[in-house]
Amino acid sequence: MKVVAVLLGGLSAEREVSLKTGEAVYEALKSKGYNAVKVDVDRQVVEKLKKINPDVAFIALHGKFGEDGTVQGVLEMLGIPYTGSGVLASAVAMNKIATKKILCFEKIPTPPFMVVDSIMREKLDEKTLQKQIISKINLPLVIKAPSQGSTIGVYFVKKEEELLPSLKEAFRFDEEILIERFIEGTEVTASVLGNKDLIALPLIEIVSHTGVYDYEAKYTPGLSEHIIPARIPPETDLAVKNLALKTYRTIGCRGLARVDFIIDRQGKPYVLEVNTIPGMTATSLFPDAARAAGIEFPDLIHKLVELALEEKN
């Protein structure tokens, strides 16, 4: 019986979501006959893992120190196979600015953007900074703290007077901030499964009853709907899946990842971001997509462990 260390909790702002993901993963592993052990990730994680000596680690962490390549590097040093993407892909995908730059280089469509760092913020007076942002991106726009997940540090700006306060809030999370054009349209997400032989799972259309798909809408049952299949033409569905696979390979993902899109009113899809450790809670998108493809949750978790061990061999 293989010993699986479920890494959960962690030190990021997304700790509570991670605990929910980890608990769901733990129960699924037990149901499939694994010897699963929960490991709350703190600064003693190395000692904990050495004591358990697992055959594989299932990373159920979100945010900093879990999704950004940090814990992946620790596991590499300990020689423990783990689920999901490696150090580089995790670090790149976690940083929305790095992701956007790579997408642009590979000519993968993504909304127009600019970066405001703390130096630029100090050099320019507020009125000049606001004018530069609006002239380059236009309203409405989205302000994103690039290294946060679960829409933490994300602000939707529709009016000029909202811009500077939102920017100030975003700088609480990061030293440089992504400013992105808000594209009105249909939000869909593409879940990809596999290492070399990739599967694009059925697309999910996301409808938020709050008007925006923010932290509250994501994790409060009833505030958002997952519509499967997405209500888009077959040719758009295919285009989104192909872009998701290209993005997955471009970033260097493995195991699993979720690629989020917005499809504009003309039917053109744009990649918004890549999530290398999608949530696995009761309201999460990736398990919904897998279920639509005929893969029940315990089987999905089992498959991810197999993919982790496949990378080792």
N, C-alpha and C positions, 0 to 999 in steps of 0.2 A: 504494500500500500504506500503510494507516494505521499510524502509530507509536503504540503503546500502552505507557505507562510503568506497570509493575507495582510498586506501592508495597508493600514487604514489610519484615519485620524490626521496625524501630521501637524505641522506648525503654521499652516497658511490660514488665510481668512475663510477658506472653503472647508475647514475642518468638519463642520456639521454635516455637509453634503457627503464628504468622504466617509464618515462613520456610517451613513445610510447605505452608500454604495458597498462598503466593506461588509456590512452585515448581510446584505442580500447575496453577495458573492460567497461568503462563508457558508450560508445555509445551502446554497446551490452545490457547492463542492462536497459538503457532507452528504447530500442526497445522491451524489454520484459515486460515493464510496471513498473519497479522498480523506486522508488524515489532515484536516485543515486546522491551522493555528492562527488566531488573530494576533497581529503585532501592531500596537499603537506606536507610530513612528515618532520618536523624539531624538534627542541627541545621544541617547544610549543605544540606538538601533543596531549598531555593529555588534555590540556585546549580546544583544537579544538574539540576533540572527546566528551568531556563532554557537550559542547555546542550543538553539533549535536544530541547526544544521539541515535546512530544508532542501528538498530535491528541486524545488522551483518556487519563485516568489510571484504572487499575483498582486500587481500594483493597483490598489484601489484608492490612490491618493489624487487630490486635485490641487491645483495652484502651486505656489512656490515650494521648492524642496521636494516635490513629488512628481510634478508633471513637466518640470523644466530641465530634466537631465541630471539633476543632483543625485537623487536616490538611485537612478540607473547607473551612475558612475560608481557609487558605493557597491552595488551588486556586481558590477563588472570586476571590481577589485577583489571581491570575496569569491568570485567564480560561481555565482548563483544565477542560473537562467531565470529570466523574468518575462512577464507578459508585456506586450506593447512595443513601442518604438525604442530605439537605442538612444544614446546620449545626445548625439548631434541633432537628429530629427526632433527629439523632444524639446531641446533648447530652442531650435529655430521656430517650431510651431507654437511654442509658448509665447514667443515674442511677436506680437502682431506686426510690428514694423519690419522685422527681419523677414517674416513670411511675405509681406506685401512686396518687398524689394525683389525677392526671388521670383514671385509670381510675375512681376513686371518683366524681369529678365527673360523668363520662359514664355512671355507673351500669353499668359493665362489671364483672362479678363478679371479685373478687380476694380472696385470703385476708385475714382481719383482721390488722392490724399496728399497731405503734407505733414511734416513733423515739426513740433515746437519743443525745443529743449529748454532747460533752465537758464542756459547762457543767453539764448535769444530772448527769453522772458525778462531777464535782467537788463539787457541792452536797450530794448524798445519800451517806450512808454505804452500804457495800456491802450490808448486810442489808436496808435500806429499799429500795434500788434493785432488789434481787432480788425482794423481796416485791411491789413495784409491777408488775414485768414479769410475774410468774407470775399475779397476780390479774387482769391485763388480757388476757393472751394465752393462758395455760394451757400446761401441758406435754402432749405434746412441742411444741417450737417450733424455728424455724430462725433463726439469726443471720446476717445478710448485710452485708458491706461493700458499700455501694450502688454504688460506681463501678468495681468490678472485674468481670471476665468470666471465662468458663471455670471457674466455681464456685470461683475463688480468693477466699479470705476468707469462705467459707460454712461454717457449723458447725451440725450437727444436734444438738440438745440434748434428751435424754430424761429426765435426772435433774437434780434441783436443784443438786447439787454440780458439774455440768458447766457451769452457766450462766455464772458469773463468769469462770472461766478462758477460756471460748470468747469472751465479750465482750471480754476483754482482748486476745486474739489478733486479733479483728476490728478493734479500734481501732489496730492497727499499720498498717492500710491506709487508714482514713478517719477524719474528725473527727466524723461522725455515722453511726450504725449502724441498720439496719433489723431489727426483731424481728418475725417473721411466724409466725402459727400454722401448724404442720405439719398438713397434711391428707393423711390416708392414702387412697390410691386408685391410679388408673391414670394414669401420666404419658404424655402425648402431646405431639407438637409439630406445629404447622401452618406450613408454608412458603408464603409469599405472593410472587408474582412479578408485576411490572408497575408502571406509572406511574399512568395513569388507568384503563385496562382491566385489572382485576386477575384473577389466577388463583390459587385456593387449591389447592395441590398435594395429592396423597394424604397423609393423616395417617399419622404414624409413632408406634407405641407403643414406649416405651423401657423395657427391662428390664435392670436392673443386677444383675450377679452378686455385687457387693460389698454390696448392700443399699441403697446410695445412689448417685445418679448424680453423682459428684464428679469432680475433675480426672483422677484415675487411671482411673476407669471410662470417662470420655469418650475418652481418648487412648491407652488400651492395648488393642490388638486382643484380642478374646476375653472382655473383662471386662463388656461390655454387648451387648445385642442390639437391633437395629432391626427391629420387626415391622411389615410392610406387607402388607395394610391393618391398621390398628389393630383390636384385637378388642373393638370397642364397637358398640352397636346403631346402625342407620342414622340414626335420629333424633338420636342424640347426635353422630354424625359430622357431620351437617349443622349442628347447633347450634354445634359447635366451629369449623367453617369460617366460619360467619357471624360469630361473635365475633372470629375472627382477622382477617377483612376489616374489621370495624368498628374494631378496635384499630389496625390498620395505618393506616387513614384518620385516626383520632383523633390518633395520634402525628404523622402527617404524613409517613409513610415513602414512599419511592419506590425503584424498581429491584427491591429484594428485602428481605425481612426474615423472621425466624422468630419465631413467637409460641409460647411454651411454656405448657402447661396441666397442671393436675392435675384429674382427674375423680373426685369423691368416691364413696363406696359407694352413694349414692342416685342417682348418674348426673348430678350437677350439675357443669359445668365451671367452673374458676376460672383466670383468666390469672395466670401467675406472673411472666413478664417478656418483654421484647421484645429481640431481638438483630438489630441492623441490618446487621451484617457477619458472617453465619454462617460457620463454618469450611468450608473446601473441601479437607479432607484425605481420606485413604483411609477414615477411620472417621467422616466427617462426615455429618450428618443431611440438610442441604439437597440435596446431590447425589443422595442416596438417594431422596428424595422426587421429585426431577425425573426420575430414571431410571424410577421407578414410573409416571410420567405419560408415558413415552416420549421423554423429552428426555435424550440422552446428554451426558456432562460437557462435551466441547468445544462442543456446540451451546448448552448452558446459558451458558457463558462468552461465546460469541459474542452471545447474546441480551442479556446484561447490558451488553455494550459498545454494542449498538444502542439499548438503553433510555437509556443515559447520553447518547448523541449526540442522541436524540429530545428530551431535555429542553433541549438547546442550541437546537434549531431551533424 
